[in-house]
Amino acid sequence: MSGNQLSRRSLLTASLAAAAGGCQSTRAALGYAFIANEDGHTVAVVGLDPFRVVRQIPLSAAPTALIAHPSKPFVYVLTPAVGVISEIGIERLAVTRKAQVPTPVTAMRMRPDDDSALWVLSGNDNEW
């Protein structure tokens, strides 16, 4: 797949983060879609009005999952090959923090009753 094409999986992933566009600036208030580009090791940020790529955010490995924070202007990106969760700030459209987690990592979720916690599922029972 070339760098400009999007897979169905990437478009589905974008729908998880599309709600993350609620910022204070006018441009951000119109919304963004965040798309995991596994082949390019980036997150593509697509402006929804007009519909175009506004930024490619480089990562150290292939991203496989994205989660938009339900109440804060952040998107979390899982790169399981290197065991890193990156936080992307919506206002700057850049990685603001990183956290190292045990590998292999298989999934991440926001804690359902408290949006201040991010749960990470590791495939190795000995690590937790």
Disulfide bonds with the S-S distance in Angstrom:
none
